[in-house]
Amino acid sequence: MSKREGTNGLSSLLGTGVDCDGTARVEGTLRLDGSFRGNLEVGETLIIGQSGWFRGTACGRSVIIAGRFEGEVLGTEQVELQKGGRMEGDVLTRSFVIEPGVFFEGSCKMEFTEADEARLRVRRADRPETDLEGPAGTKPDRPVADDDETLFRALPR
């Protein structure tokens, strides 16, 4: 989805009913209302909506969790757990906000090194480059099976 008026800066959306596995990188802001298992790197803000479910490793400038998150999260600026959210795992961030009514089981580290940050970031050298904002109207060069990890591989630009 491209930035349009009325999207509040949202550049990508994985809506209710979407179920993804793998590794992905989004340059802008991503809202997840479906489910995602794997590694996710977001350039700006990652929003896990109330119906969203994430299991794996995620990083972004800011991470807002109102749904369910299981795994490790790196918010280079802030991680916010909103009322009704459920976080099971480890948090690395400089600012940690927990609203009343949140379930949190895990650890939080607020001072971290570049090595900590690198450990959580998606290793681009190990995995194919991924971009959920590929050019509209393009098709993959081969059929993609449901269990194919290349589902989010960037299309040629």
Backbone bond lengths (Angstrom), bond angles and torsions (degrees), N, CA, C in turn:
res aa  C-N    CA-C-N  psi(-1)  N-CA   C-N-CA  omega(-1)  CA-C   N-CA-C  phi
1 M - - - 1.438 - - 1.517 107.73 -
2 S 1.289 117.67 131.73 1.457 120.37 177.87 1.518 109.46 -88.24
3 K 1.338 115.37 160.89 1.456 119.99 178.80 1.515 109.44 -65.36
4 R 1.303 115.58 129.00 1.453 120.99 177.50 1.512 108.15 -138.14
5 E 1.312 115.25 161.04 1.445 120.93 177.34 1.523 108.36 -59.37
6 G 1.342 116.66 135.70 1.450 120.96 177.72 1.513 114.32 92.58
7 T 1.324 119.00 -1.74 1.458 120.44 179.00 1.517 112.19 -96.49
8 N 1.333 118.42 1.42 1.466 122.76 179.10 1.519 112.43 53.71
9 G 1.319 117.90 39.15 1.456 121.49 177.24 1.516 113.67 82.01
10 L 1.325 119.17 0.85 1.451 122.99 179.65 1.524 108.96 -68.53
11 S 1.336 116.85 124.90 1.459 118.95 -179.70 1.518 112.64 -105.74
12 S 1.343 118.23 -20.75 1.466 120.85 179.07 1.521 109.80 -147.12
13 L 1.331 115.25 148.71 1.461 121.44 -179.28 1.516 109.02 -138.85
14 L 1.324 116.13 129.73 1.464 122.01 168.83 1.524 104.36 -111.32
15 G 1.320 116.86 101.19 1.453 122.66 -169.37 1.512 114.59 -80.79
16 T 1.332 114.33 176.36 1.455 122.72 176.85 1.524 108.78 -54.64
17 G 1.320 116.65 135.41 1.459 121.06 -179.21 1.516 114.04 92.67
18 V 1.333 117.85 -11.86 1.462 121.58 177.21 1.526 108.03 -85.67
19 D 1.335 116.90 131.71 1.462 122.80 -178.82 1.526 107.47 -130.02
20 C 1.346 117.29 112.63 1.469 121.85 -174.56 1.518 111.64 -122.14
21 D 1.320 115.59 146.13 1.461 124.07 172.39 1.514 107.26 -128.71
22 G 1.349 117.18 140.39 1.456 119.17 174.20 1.499 113.75 136.30
23 T 1.322 114.88 -151.76 1.455 123.61 -178.49 1.517 107.84 -125.60
24 A 1.333 116.39 133.00 1.462 119.55 -179.17 1.519 110.37 -143.31
25 R 1.339 114.62 152.88 1.461 121.94 175.10 1.519 107.55 -132.34
26 V 1.325 115.71 130.76 1.459 122.37 178.43 1.517 107.17 -123.91
27 E 1.325 117.72 129.75 1.463 120.33 -176.26 1.518 113.36 -75.10
28 G 1.309 119.27 -32.30 1.463 121.81 -176.19 1.513 112.02 -101.11
29 T 1.332 115.76 -129.87 1.459 123.86 -179.55 1.522 108.98 -105.60
30 L 1.333 116.56 136.55 1.457 122.55 179.36 1.514 109.64 -122.24
31 R 1.328 116.21 131.95 1.465 121.45 171.53 1.526 107.43 -109.80
32 L 1.344 115.24 128.55 1.458 122.23 179.64 1.526 108.68 -112.10
33 D 1.333 116.46 112.52 1.461 122.08 174.83 1.523 110.68 -111.87
34 G 1.325 117.31 -6.57 1.457 123.34 175.58 1.522 108.85 -100.88
35 S 1.337 116.97 -143.46 1.467 119.98 178.91 1.529 110.32 -127.08
36 F 1.335 114.42 148.18 1.461 121.49 -178.40 1.519 107.92 -144.61
37 R 1.344 116.40 130.42 1.463 122.36 174.99 1.516 107.57 -122.17
38 G 1.333 116.10 126.66 1.462 119.16 178.58 1.505 112.45 140.05
39 N 1.327 115.59 -144.34 1.465 123.01 -178.33 1.518 109.02 -114.79
40 L 1.323 115.22 134.08 1.452 120.26 -176.10 1.518 109.43 -137.95
41 E 1.335 116.19 125.50 1.463 121.75 176.80 1.523 108.06 -120.25
42 V 1.330 115.86 123.02 1.458 122.23 -177.17 1.522 108.00 -119.61
43 G 1.323 117.24 129.16 1.460 121.96 -176.53 1.515 114.08 -68.40
44 E 1.312 117.50 -31.21 1.466 121.11 -179.19 1.525 109.74 -116.86
45 T 1.331 117.32 -104.03 1.461 121.77 -174.20 1.521 110.88 -111.66
46 L 1.325 115.84 132.83 1.460 122.87 171.50 1.517 107.02 -103.21
47 I 1.331 116.37 124.94 1.459 121.69 178.97 1.524 107.78 -117.25
48 I 1.331 116.47 118.73 1.460 121.43 172.40 1.528 105.24 -96.98
49 G 1.335 117.11 104.98 1.461 121.68 -178.02 1.520 111.78 -67.75
50 Q 1.329 117.06 172.77 1.463 122.21 -177.33 1.521 112.58 -56.91
51 S 1.314 118.50 -34.03 1.466 121.12 179.16 1.529 111.72 -91.81
52 G 1.326 117.80 -1.46 1.459 122.00 -177.05 1.516 113.08 -78.59
53 W 1.340 115.10 149.01 1.460 121.90 177.57 1.518 107.74 -140.12
54 F 1.339 115.87 128.93 1.460 121.69 -178.97 1.518 109.04 -131.30
55 R 1.349 116.11 136.46 1.467 121.25 172.69 1.517 107.10 -134.29
56 G 1.345 116.46 122.09 1.457 120.38 178.98 1.506 111.59 144.70
57 T 1.325 115.67 -143.37 1.460 123.21 -179.50 1.521 108.33 -120.79
58 A 1.337 115.72 128.77 1.466 120.04 -179.27 1.511 109.73 -134.41
59 C 1.325 116.12 146.35 1.456 119.83 174.09 1.516 109.77 -144.26
60 G 1.318 113.62 149.32 1.451 121.66 178.41 1.515 109.05 -167.69
61 R 1.317 116.13 170.07 1.463 119.92 176.95 1.523 108.97 -61.91
62 S 1.323 116.40 -47.09 1.457 123.14 178.56 1.521 107.73 -133.33
63 V 1.336 117.30 139.49 1.459 121.44 178.96 1.524 108.11 -128.57
64 I 1.333 116.18 126.67 1.462 122.45 179.65 1.520 107.18 -118.03
65 I 1.333 116.47 123.82 1.464 121.08 -176.91 1.528 109.08 -118.56
66 A 1.335 115.49 112.62 1.461 121.55 175.46 1.528 109.95 -114.23
67 G 1.336 116.54 -11.47 1.460 123.12 178.95 1.516 110.09 -106.32
68 R 1.324 116.18 -136.24 1.463 121.20 -177.07 1.528 109.79 -114.28
69 F 1.344 115.90 133.71 1.462 122.62 179.89 1.521 107.96 -133.35
70 E 1.332 116.58 128.07 1.464 122.28 176.45 1.519 107.83 -127.55
71 G 1.327 117.17 118.11 1.460 119.58 178.36 1.504 112.69 139.32
72 E 1.333 115.34 -145.15 1.460 121.90 -178.81 1.518 109.37 -114.53
73 V 1.328 115.70 139.13 1.457 120.14 178.76 1.525 109.47 -132.53
74 L 1.321 115.37 136.30 1.458 122.52 174.20 1.517 107.47 -118.14
75 G 1.312 116.42 118.70 1.457 122.08 172.02 1.512 106.75 -113.33
76 T 1.326 117.92 105.19 1.466 119.54 -173.61 1.520 111.70 -61.67
77 E 1.338 117.72 -25.15 1.461 120.72 174.81 1.520 111.71 -111.61
78 Q 1.362 117.62 -49.01 1.464 118.86 -174.40 1.518 111.89 -157.04
79 V 1.329 115.54 146.88 1.461 123.24 167.96 1.519 106.38 -122.27
80 E 1.339 115.94 131.35 1.461 121.38 -178.55 1.523 109.06 -126.20
81 L 1.338 116.04 125.00 1.457 121.77 175.08 1.522 107.29 -102.05
82 Q 1.327 116.94 117.24 1.456 121.26 -176.54 1.525 111.15 -95.50
83 K 1.334 115.28 156.76 1.459 123.00 -178.18 1.527 110.59 -46.70
84 G 1.338 115.84 129.78 1.459 121.62 -178.61 1.514 113.28 91.02
85 G 1.334 117.51 -11.67 1.458 121.55 179.61 1.519 111.79 -73.41
86 R 1.320 115.76 156.13 1.467 121.65 179.84 1.524 107.72 -134.90
87 M 1.333 116.18 118.57 1.467 122.53 -178.59 1.515 108.79 -121.52
88 E 1.339 115.96 121.06 1.455 121.98 174.55 1.516 106.82 -124.02
89 G 1.331 116.47 106.46 1.455 119.16 -179.34 1.507 112.30 151.28
90 D 1.309 115.56 -158.22 1.459 122.11 -173.41 1.520 111.10 -110.96
91 V 1.331 114.47 140.00 1.458 122.35 -178.50 1.524 108.85 -118.52
92 L 1.319 117.55 130.44 1.462 123.58 170.05 1.518 106.65 -119.89
93 T 1.329 117.12 119.42 1.456 120.80 -178.25 1.518 110.40 -165.26
94 R 1.318 116.29 163.98 1.466 121.20 176.27 1.523 111.32 -90.36
95 S 1.343 117.18 -22.96 1.457 122.23 -179.56 1.526 108.27 -139.32
96 F 1.337 117.45 126.12 1.463 122.33 -175.78 1.519 108.76 -124.23
97 V 1.338 116.96 118.63 1.458 122.70 -178.22 1.526 108.16 -115.18
98 I 1.334 116.19 126.32 1.462 121.27 177.63 1.524 108.17 -125.11
99 E 1.330 116.47 116.15 1.458 120.98 177.17 1.528 109.67 -79.98
100 P 1.339 117.86 156.96 1.470 120.36 173.14 1.533 109.55 -59.67
101 G 1.335 116.82 145.87 1.458 120.87 178.60 1.512 114.21 89.83
102 V 1.332 117.50 15.13 1.467 123.18 179.73 1.524 109.05 -102.91
103 F 1.339 117.20 144.62 1.454 121.89 170.08 1.518 107.00 -101.61
104 F 1.347 116.46 123.67 1.461 120.70 177.75 1.512 108.73 -134.29
105 E 1.335 115.60 121.48 1.453 121.36 174.64 1.514 107.18 -132.17
106 G 1.323 116.06 115.51 1.453 119.89 -178.10 1.507 110.62 158.00
107 S 1.317 115.98 -149.95 1.460 120.50 -179.73 1.520 109.70 -132.39
108 C 1.324 114.16 158.76 1.457 120.33 176.83 1.519 108.24 -132.60
109 K 1.306 116.31 129.84 1.455 122.84 177.00 1.521 106.96 -120.10
110 M 1.343 116.58 121.01 1.461 119.95 -174.29 1.520 113.03 -103.90
111 E 1.295 117.79 -8.96 1.464 121.64 170.87 1.513 106.05 -118.63
112 F 1.310 115.97 120.58 1.452 118.41 -178.71 1.512 110.37 -138.53
113 T 1.314 114.08 155.80 1.457 121.19 -177.32 1.528 110.02 -94.50
114 E 1.310 115.97 171.73 1.463 120.58 174.62 1.526 110.28 -61.29
115 A 1.335 116.81 -32.34 1.465 120.20 178.55 1.526 110.73 -65.54
116 D 1.351 117.16 -39.89 1.467 120.52 175.85 1.521 110.24 -60.84
117 E 1.323 116.08 -46.05 1.459 121.42 -178.61 1.529 110.60 -64.19
118 A 1.316 117.24 -43.95 1.469 121.46 -179.48 1.524 111.24 -63.93
119 R 1.327 116.67 -35.68 1.466 121.06 -179.68 1.530 111.07 -62.85
120 L 1.322 116.83 -35.30 1.457 120.21 -177.37 1.517 113.81 -88.38
121 R 1.303 117.77 -22.83 1.470 119.88 -179.15 1.524 110.27 -70.14
122 V 1.303 115.94 148.66 1.459 121.34 177.14 1.520 107.66 -62.44
123 R 1.308 117.28 129.77 1.466 121.03 -179.15 1.513 109.05 -83.94
124 R 1.315 115.50 101.15 1.465 120.56 -176.09 1.525 112.04 -64.50
125 A 1.316 117.05 -29.35 1.467 119.31 -179.62 1.526 110.77 -71.11
126 D 1.348 116.74 -28.68 1.459 121.11 -178.00 1.521 112.98 -86.24
127 R 1.343 117.08 -24.48 1.453 121.67 -173.95 1.526 109.65 -126.50
128 P 1.311 118.03 155.95 1.464 119.67 177.25 1.520 111.34 -64.41
129 E 1.315 115.85 148.43 1.470 121.67 175.30 1.522 108.41 -60.11
130 T 1.309 117.38 139.01 1.450 122.36 -175.44 1.507 109.88 -130.06
131 D 1.312 116.41 141.04 1.458 120.43 179.10 1.516 107.61 -151.26
132 L 1.334 117.51 114.16 1.457 121.06 -179.99 1.518 111.68 -76.19
133 E 1.328 117.61 -5.93 1.453 121.15 -177.08 1.529 110.54 -107.20
134 G 1.316 117.07 46.34 1.461 121.89 -178.95 1.514 111.78 -67.06
135 P 1.312 117.20 164.84 1.457 121.17 -177.89 1.529 111.44 -62.24
136 A 1.306 116.79 135.90 1.460 121.49 179.80 1.519 110.14 -65.90
137 G 1.321 115.16 143.95 1.454 119.90 174.86 1.511 115.00 83.09
138 T 1.330 119.24 -0.22 1.462 120.19 178.74 1.518 109.05 -92.65
139 K 1.330 115.69 153.51 1.452 121.02 -178.70 1.519 108.78 -124.21
140 P 1.358 116.74 150.26 1.460 118.72 176.76 1.522 110.51 -63.73
141 D 1.341 115.95 156.50 1.461 120.18 -178.07 1.523 112.50 -77.41
142 R 1.318 117.84 -5.01 1.459 122.24 176.98 1.523 108.37 -152.24
143 P 1.348 118.19 159.99 1.465 119.97 176.91 1.522 110.11 -62.26
144 V 1.325 116.14 148.04 1.458 121.67 -179.53 1.518 108.35 -112.34
145 A 1.332 116.61 119.75 1.459 121.24 177.92 1.522 109.90 -73.46
146 D 1.337 116.71 156.77 1.460 121.27 -179.61 1.522 112.68 -58.26
147 D 1.331 117.25 -32.47 1.462 120.01 -177.26 1.530 112.43 -98.88
148 D 1.318 118.18 12.47 1.462 122.88 -177.53 1.523 110.21 -78.35
149 E 1.341 117.79 121.97 1.461 122.13 -179.60 1.521 112.76 -67.52
150 T 1.321 118.35 -13.32 1.464 120.40 -178.99 1.522 112.13 -86.36
151 L 1.318 117.88 12.18 1.456 122.15 -176.98 1.518 112.69 -53.32
152 F 1.334 117.64 -34.38 1.455 120.84 -177.54 1.524 112.93 -105.03
153 R 1.327 118.18 11.09 1.465 120.48 -179.34 1.527 109.52 -58.35
154 A 1.298 114.76 139.01 1.473 119.71 -178.45 1.518 110.39 -62.28
155 L 1.288 115.74 140.12 1.452 121.55 175.16 1.520 108.79 -82.51
156 P 1.325 118.68 153.00 1.467 120.12 179.00 1.521 110.64 -57.73
157 R 1.313 115.67 141.54 1.474 120.19 -178.72 1.493 110.43 -101.10
